[in-house]
Amino acid sequence: MNVSAEDNDEDRYRPLEISLSGALGNYNSWDVDVDMEYRPIKYFGVSAGLRFTDISFGKDHIFGGKTIDHSHTWKTDDLSDFSYHVAFQPQVKLYTPNIKLDNVGDNLNFSIGYGLTIPLTNRASGVVVYTPAEKGQFIPDDEKRVSNSNRIYNVYNFVNISANLESGIWGLSLGYRVSDYDVFGSARNIVVEGQKLVFDNHKFNNEVYLAIHYKL
């Protein structure tokens, strides 16, 4: 008796999948995304998930200066304090038909998606450390938390393209994402001792990501 591919439980169409991805962007940041996607048909999907962001390197970059009365020097404690950390991320995607890879049994397809990045925090804050300005004084004697002067409610857009390799219930994607996601978007109006903190600011955030998928 012949058994078709549709009769194989691993090969049956599964509309739900979860994915875990990691990305590097041009803000010297890294991102980890956790998503749930629903594909009612093979060529269209909608997803929603959480995006976790932090500074990958350049983290020790600090701002500093002197207090207005020149009695102390000050410096920021950690650059990552001022970045977004968690965002909600919905997306819609279109897929090409599968390309069967010879002698492998896997399918290759390509996708393009459009989505929104909605930060769940809206007012960045960080610690500023103060050290006496007297010669030979290196031990901080005070610190305070500074915050953005107002709450910022930003919604960012992104487009991504990816190549997707599917093997049974598992999948692997390599993709590129471009967006207007400003990692320091809620820290653009922080002033310390009369000095405004000026963070990196790019017109576009370009990211390369790798994702692993599991079909439920």
LUMLUMKOL-936941 format. One record per residue: residue in three letters; x negated, y negated, z of N, C-alpha, C in turn. Coordinates in pm, whole numbers, m for minus. Last residue first. Layout:
N
 code    n.X    n.Y    n.Z   ca.X   ca.Y   ca.Z    c.X    c.Y    c.Z
  ALA      X      Y      Z      X      Y      Z      X      Y      Z
...
END
This chain:
216
 code    n.X    n.Y    n.Z   ca.X   ca.Y   ca.Z    c.X    c.Y    c.Z
  LEU   m369  m2376   1554   m290  m2309   1658   m191  m2211   1599
  LYS   m695  m2408   1435   m553  m2403   1401   m478  m2320   1505
  TYR   m948  m2631   1510   m893  m2500   1545   m743  m2503   1519
  HIS  m1245  m2797   1395  m1099  m2785   1403  m1060  m2641   1440
  ILE  m1498  m3038   1446  m1462  m2897   1443  m1312  m2885   1471
  ALA  m1679  m3297   1278  m1563  m3249   1353  m1548  m3099   1339
  LEU  m1888  m3574   1265  m1879  m3430   1243  m1768  m3378   1333
  TYR  m1930  m3896   1106  m1884  m3806   1212  m1883  m3661   1166
  VAL  m2049  m4225   1085  m2056  m4090   1029  m2016  m3994   1139
  GLU  m1924  m4556   1047  m1953  m4439   1129  m1961  m4312   1045
  ASN  m1928  m4903   1063  m1949  m4787    977  m1993  m4668   1061
  ASN  m1736  m5171   1109  m1800  m5067   1189  m1808  m4941   1102
  PHE  m1776  m5493    970  m1725  m5356    960  m1806  m5265   1051
  LYS  m1885  m5724   1078  m1759  m5734   1005  m1694  m5596    993
  HIS  m2013  m5712   1410  m2022  m5672   1269  m1885  m5685   1204
  ASN  m2194  m5835   1667  m2062  m5849   1604  m2076  m5821   1456
  ASP  m2343  m5806   1987  m2343  m5773   1844  m2202  m5785   1789
  PHE  m2256  m6076   2215  m2281  m5936   2181  m2288  m5919   2029
  VAL  m2336  m6326   2418  m2312  m6304   2275  m2354  m6162   2240
  LEU  m2207  m6490   2690  m2273  m6366   2648  m2236  m6338   2503
  LYS  m2267  m6830   2758  m2177  m6731   2700  m2255  m6609   2655
  GLN  m2356  m6987   3054  m2407  m6924   2932  m2309  m6818   2883
  GLY  m2270  m7079   3299  m2264  m7170   3187  m2312  m7114   3055
  GLU  m2291  m6844   3451  m2373  m6961   3482  m2382  m7057   3363
  VAL  m2147  m6666   3198  m2220  m6651   3324  m2311  m6772   3342
  VAL  m1855  m6582   3031  m1952  m6688   3056  m2014  m6665   3194
  ILE  m1696  m6408   2780  m1755  m6396   2913  m1865  m6501   2927
  ASN  m1542  m6347   2545  m1529  m6474   2617  m1575  m6460   2762
  ARG  m1562  m6097   2439  m1610  m6209   2358  m1602  m6344   2429
  ALA  m1481  m5851   2522  m1588  m5916   2600  m1641  m6040   2528
  SER  m1321  m5691   2375  m1259  m5753   2493  m1363  m5821   2581
  GLY  m1488  m5596   2169  m1375  m5684   2138  m1309  m5749   2257
  PHE  m1711  m5442   2131  m1713  m5542   2239  m1596  m5641   2226
  VAL  m1648  m5292   1908  m1672  m5222   2034  m1670  m5318   2154
  ASP  m1417  m5344   1681  m1519  m5422   1750  m1538  m5363   1889
  TYR  m1319  m5201   1392  m1324  m5174   1536  m1444  m5245   1598
  ASP  m1259  m5204   1132  m1291  m5333   1190  m1297  m5322   1342
  SER  m1419  m4925    959  m1312  m4990   1034  m1354  m5131   1072
  VAL  m1483  m4616    807  m1510  m4759    808  m1391  m4829    874
  ARG  m1631  m4300    825  m1519  m4384    866  m1563  m4530    866
  TYR  m1698  m3989    681  m1741  m4129    694  m1618  m4212    725
  GLY  m1762  m3642    774  m1688  m3756    722  m1755  m3890    746
  LEU  m1722  m3301    768  m1824  m3406    769  m1761  m3527    704
  SER  m1568  m3037    947  m1559  m3154    860  m1680  m3244    878
  LEU  m1449  m2708    971  m1559  m2798    998  m1553  m2914    899
  GLY  m1227  m2470   1128  m1265  m2564   1023  m1377  m2655   1068
  TRP  m1053  m2160   1181  m1154  m2258   1215  m1184  m2349   1097
  ILE   m891  m1960   1101   m832  m2057   1193   m931  m2166   1233
  GLY  m1043  m1924    790   m945  m1868    883   m884  m1978    969
  SER  m1223  m2187    731  m1246  m2042    734  m1153  m1981    837
  GLU  m1283  m2480    551  m1190  m2402    632  m1220  m2254    619
  LEU  m1436  m2788    540  m1457  m2646    512  m1371  m2565    607
  ASN  m1394  m3100    403  m1347  m3007    506  m1366  m2863    459
  ALA  m1512  m3426    389  m1515  m3295    323  m1488  m3192    431
  SER  m1339  m3741    422  m1415  m3628    474  m1409  m3509    380
  ILE  m1290  m4082    504  m1291  m3976    403  m1376  m3863    457
  ASN  m1088  m4330    666  m1196  m4232    665  m1179  m4134    551
  VAL  m1025  m4652    786  m1007  m4558    675  m1120  m4457    683
  PHE   m863  m4846   1043   m975  m4770    989   m930  m4684    872
  ASN   m796  m5135   1245   m763  m5046   1134   m886  m4967   1092
  TYR   m703  m5221   1585   m799  m5215   1475   m754  m5112   1370
  VAL   m569  m5449   1802   m539  m5326   1728   m627  m5329   1604
  ASN   m609  m5602   2123   m651  m5582   1984   m600  m5450   1930
  TYR   m558  m5820   2349   m484  m5703   2303   m511  m5685   2153
  ILE   m739  m5945   2612   m735  m5936   2467   m665  m5807   2427
  ARG   m721  m6178   2876   m693  m6041   2830   m676  m6042   2678
  ASN   m997  m6402   2939   m856  m6371   2914   m842  m6226   2870
  SER  m1263  m6407   3005  m1178  m6514   3056  m1030  m6490   3033
  ASN  m1403  m6101   3121  m1360  m6185   3010  m1260  m6288   3062
  SER  m1585  m6115   3433  m1485  m6060   3342  m1460  m6155   3227
  VAL  m1835  m6005   3664  m1781  m6108   3575  m1687  m6042   3475
  ARG  m1923  m5938   3992  m1861  m5886   3871  m1801  m6001   3791
  LYS  m2243  m5992   4141  m2100  m6019   4129  m2050  m5962   3997
  GLU  m2500  m5982   4391  m2444  m5940   4263  m2296  m5976   4260
  ASP  m2811  m6048   4557  m2667  m6069   4539  m2625  m6012   4403
  ASP  m3076  m6007   4567  m3010  m6029   4696  m2861  m6055   4682
  PRO  m3329  m5805   4415  m3200  m5878   4407  m3138  m5894   4545
  ILE  m3670  m5855   4442  m3559  m5774   4493  m3429  m5855   4486
  PHE  m3877  m6013   4381  m3832  m5922   4276  m3709  m5841   4318
  GLN  m4069  m6292   4431  m3942  m6230   4470  m3889  m6144   4355
  GLY  m4286  m6425   4332  m4311  m6306   4413  m4186  m6237   4462
  LYS  m4141  m6743   4344  m4250  m6660   4295  m4274  m6544   4390
  GLU  m3785  m6768   4354  m3915  m6796   4413  m4019  m6697   4361
  ALA  m3534  m6702   4272  m3626  m6750   4169  m3765  m6780   4222
  PRO  m3376  m6402   4380  m3432  m6534   4411  m3538  m6575   4310
  THR  m3145  m6251   4158  m3271  m6238   4229  m3325  m6378   4259
  TYR  m2836  m6093   4089  m2909  m6217   4116  m3033  m6189   4199
  VAL  m2655  m5924   3834  m2743  m5913   3951  m2825  m6042   3965
  VAL  m2333  m5857   3732  m2447  m5947   3716  m2527  m5945   3846
  VAL  m2132  m5608   3583  m2201  m5656   3703  m2319  m5743   3664
  GLY  m1830  m5665   3389  m1957  m5601   3420  m2023  m5668   3538
  SER  m1538  m5616   3186  m1607  m5675   3300  m1735  m5599   3327
  ALA  m1278  m5674   2944  m1407  m5617   2984  m1463  m5690   3106
  ARG   m963  m5608   2904  m1040  m5716   2967  m1170  m5658   3020
  ASN   m817  m5396   2812   m803  m5524   2742   m880  m5639   2805
  THR   m794  m5050   2725   m837  m5155   2818   m838  m5286   2742
  LEU   m724  m4897   2517   m636  m4889   2634   m683  m4979   2747
  PRO   m725  m4991   2171   m793  m4978   2301   m694  m4979   2416
  ILE   m634  m4829   1901   m567  m4916   1997   m634  m4900   2134
  THR   m681  m4792   1570   m751  m4773   1697   m696  m4876   1794
  LEU   m502  m4631   1310   m518  m4745   1400   m598  m4702   1522
  GLY   m567  m4509    971   m516  m4506   1106   m542  m4634   1183
  TYR   m580  m4298    690   m568  m4436    741   m509  m4429    881
  GLY   m787  m4071    501   m691  m4105    606   m693  m4253    638
  ILE   m846  m3809    277   m858  m3952    303   m750  m3989    404
  SER  m1030  m3505    213   m917  m3581    268   m952  m3728    279
  PHE  m1088  m3199     39  m1129  m3334     76  m1005  m3410    125
  ASN  m1182  m2852     92  m1095  m2959     44  m1147  m3093     92
  LEU  m1262  m2515     55  m1314  m2651     67  m1209  m2748     16
  ASN  m1240  m2200    214  m1179  m2302    130  m1244  m2437    159
  ASP  m1414  m1882    198  m1374  m2006    262  m1311  m2101    162
  GLY  m1526  m1662     86  m1393  m1645    143  m1342  m1769    214
  VAL  m1764  m1626    m45  m1766  m1670     94  m1631  m1646    162
  ASN  m1761  m1577   m315  m1840  m1486   m230  m1847  m1529    m84
  ASP  m1677  m1911   m399  m1708  m1775   m441  m1794  m1704   m336
  LEU  m1430  m2099   m246  m1574  m2084   m261  m1607  m1938   m290
  LYS  m1157  m2270   m375  m1204  m2141   m324  m1354  m2129   m351
  ILE  m1032  m2567   m274  m1125  m2509   m371  m1181  m2382   m310
  ASN   m702  m2687   m213   m821  m2612   m173   m903  m2567   m293
  PRO   m596  m3023   m302   m582  m2876   m302   m714  m2809   m265
  THR   m662  m3290    m63   m666  m3234   m197   m632  m3085   m189
  TYR   m458  m3470    171   m557  m3366    140   m549  m3326     m7
  LEU   m414  m3758    372   m380  m3686    249   m494  m3591    216
  LYS   m300  m3866    694   m405  m3816    605   m344  m3747    484
  VAL   m266  m4106    955   m202  m4027    850   m311  m3987    750
  GLN   m306  m4149   1312   m360  m4149   1175   m268  m4069   1082
  PRO   m377  m4307   1634   m290  m4235   1540   m344  m4247   1398
  GLN   m549  m4330   1915   m580  m4336   1773   m485  m4249   1690
  PHE   m636  m4519   2201   m539  m4429   2138   m554  m4444   1987
  ALA   m951  m4533   2372   m852  m4590   2280   m759  m4480   2231
  VAL  m1199  m4623   2606  m1092  m4530   2570   m992  m4601   2480
  HIS  m1396  m4824   2612  m1431  m4686   2646  m1326  m4585   2603
  TYR  m1555  m5123   2489  m1436  m5039   2506  m1481  m4897   2539
  SER  m1827  m5271   2682  m1768  m5211   2561  m1634  m5147   2594
  PHE  m1950  m5355   2911  m1874  m5454   2837  m1809  m5398   2709
  ASP  m2104  m5156   3020  m1991  m5205   3099  m1897  m5290   3015
  SER  m2321  m5119   2858  m2202  m5040   2828  m2082  m5081   2912
  LEU  m2524  m5276   2968  m2453  m5324   2849  m2323  m5248   2825
  ASP  m2566  m5345   3302  m2552  m5235   3207  m2467  m5281   3089
  ASP  m2627  m5592   3436  m2674  m5464   3488  m2672  m5353   3384
  THR  m2759  m5912   3347  m2652  m5812   3344  m2710  m5676   3380
  LYS  m2925  m6138   3568  m2926  m6050   3452  m2808  m5954   3462
  TRP  m3068  m6442   3695  m2961  m6343   3688  m2978  m6257   3564
  THR  m3254  m6619   3945  m3241  m6568   3808  m3131  m6462   3810
  HIS  m3179  m6898   4159  m3186  m6755   4129  m3199  m6733   3979
  SER  m3179  m7172   4168  m3224  m7100   4288  m3244  m6951   4263
  HIS  m3079  m7337   3971  m3216  m7285   3955  m3268  m7210   4078
  ASP  m2817  m7407   3965  m2900  m7480   4062  m3045  m7431   4063
  ILE  m2729  m7227   3769  m2719  m7371   3743  m2807  m7451   3838
  THR  m2963  m6956   3736  m2839  m7015   3785  m2843  m7167   3761
  LYS  m3113  m6840   3434  m3121  m6899   3566  m2987  m6956   3606
  GLY  m3083  m6520   3268  m3109  m6663   3271  m3125  m6710   3414
  GLY  m2972  m6253   3044  m3025  m6310   3167  m3048  m6459   3155
  PHE  m2867  m5934   2928  m2862  m6079   2918  m2915  m6135   3049
  ILE  m3032  m5636   2808  m2967  m5716   2911  m2963  m5863   2870
  HIS  m3040  m5306   2699  m3048  m5447   2660  m2970  m5530   2761
  ASP  m3000  m5046   2756  m3073  m5122   2857  m3092  m5268   2817
  LYS  m2884  m4945   2532  m2801  m4959   2651  m2868  m5044   2758
  GLY  m3003  m4882   2310  m2993  m5026   2329  m2911  m5054   2454
  PHE  m2773  m4613   2239  m2907  m4664   2269  m2902  m4816   2258
  SER  m2491  m4579   2283  m2583  m4465   2276  m2727  m4506   2301
  ILE  m2212  m4681   2464  m2333  m4726   2396  m2434  m4612   2399
  ASP  m1897  m4514   2396  m1999  m4569   2486  m2118  m4611   2402
  THR  m1559  m4400   2375  m1671  m4476   2321  m1769  m4516   2430
  PHE  m1309  m4181   2273  m1395  m4220   2385  m1524  m4281   2329
  ARG   m981  m4162   2168  m1118  m4192   2124  m1196  m4244   2244
  LEU   m717  m3931   2139   m790  m4028   2218   m932  m4041   2166
  GLY   m452  m3900   1891   m550  m3853   1988   m614  m3966   2064
  ALA   m262  m3771   1622   m277  m3867   1731   m376  m3811   1831
  SER   m164  m3733   1277   m235  m3694   1398   m233  m3806   1500
  VAL    m24  m3580    992    m21  m3692   1086    m88  m3645   1215
  GLY    m83  m3485    649    m87  m3462    792    m76  m3591    871
  PHE    m56  m3311    341    m23  m3429    420    m25  m3395    569
  TYR    m84  m3076    204   m146  m3195    147   m122  m3323    227
  LYS     53  m2865    313    m93  m2857    309   m160  m2988    271
  ILE    306  m2995    535    264  m2932    410    112  m2942    402
  PRO    290  m3073    798    411  m3002    755    392  m2935    619
  ARG     51  m3081   1013     55  m3083    866    177  m3004    819
  TYR    m56  m3255   1288     56  m3177   1236     60  m3194   1085
  GLU   m322  m3259   1524   m269  m3293   1392   m156  m3198   1353
  MET   m477  m3410   1792   m381  m3307   1755   m319  m3349   1622
  ASP   m815  m3485   1895   m693  m3511   1819   m607  m3386   1807
  VAL  m1068  m3664   2037   m989  m3542   2056   m852  m3568   1994
  ASP  m1388  m3797   1971  m1244  m3802   1946  m1183  m3665   1971
  VAL  m1650  m3987   2083  m1595  m3851   2085  m1444  m3865   2071
  ASP  m1911  m4198   1968  m1769  m4175   1993  m1740  m4026   1995
  TRP  m2171  m4432   2039  m2126  m4297   2004  m1978  m4286   2040
  SER  m2341  m4722   1905  m2243  m4656   1991  m2220  m4513   1946
  ASN  m2462  m4923   1768  m2544  m4839   1855  m2456  m4765   1955
  TYR  m2276  m5009   1596  m2287  m5088   1719  m2382  m5017   1818
  ASN  m2250  m4832   1387  m2354  m4933   1376  m2352  m5035   1489
  GLY  m2200  m4496   1529  m2164  m4616   1455  m2272  m4722   1459
  LEU  m2138  m4149   1522  m2234  m4255   1553  m2200  m4376   1467
  ALA  m1915  m3904   1662  m1953  m4002   1561  m2059  m4097   1615
  GLY  m1748  m3590   1687  m1846  m3684   1742  m1894  m3775   1632
  SER  m1437  m3421   1757  m1537  m3481   1667  m1630  m3573   1744
  LEU  m1206  m3168   1759  m1302  m3240   1843  m1411  m3292   1751
  SER   m862  m3086   1711   m998  m3110   1662  m1077  m3189   1764
  ILE   m594  m2861   1650   m662  m2954   1738   m804  m2970   1687
  GLU   m304  m2817   1445   m445  m2793   1476   m496  m2898   1573
  LEU    m19  m2674   1286    m76  m2748   1398   m224  m2714   1416
  PRO     63  m2510   1077     73  m2655   1061      9  m2737   1172
  ARG    m71  m2241    919    m53  m2293   1055    m51  m2447   1048
  TYR     m5  m1971    710    m16  m2117    721     17  m2162    863
  ARG   m207  m1678    757    m78  m1745    746    m93  m1894    771
  ASP   m448  m1555    805   m436  m1634    683   m302  m1707    670
  GLU   m418  m1408   1032   m517  m1514   1035   m503  m1607    915
  ASP   m229  m1218    956   m192  m1319   1055   m289  m1436   1056
  ASN   m152  m1133    632   m261  m1137    728   m235  m1250    825
  ASP     35  m1172    445     68  m1078    550    m40  m1073    658
  GLU    m74  m1337    259     29  m1395    344     64  m1303    460
  ALA   m237  m1172    113   m301  m1263    209   m199  m1321    306
  SER    m81   m842    101   m115   m973     48   m176  m1060    157
  VAL   m168   m511     77   m129   m614    174   m174   m748    120
  ASN    m57   m219    m86   m133   m343    m92    m77   m443     10
  MET    m85    119      0      0      0      0    m89   m124      0
END
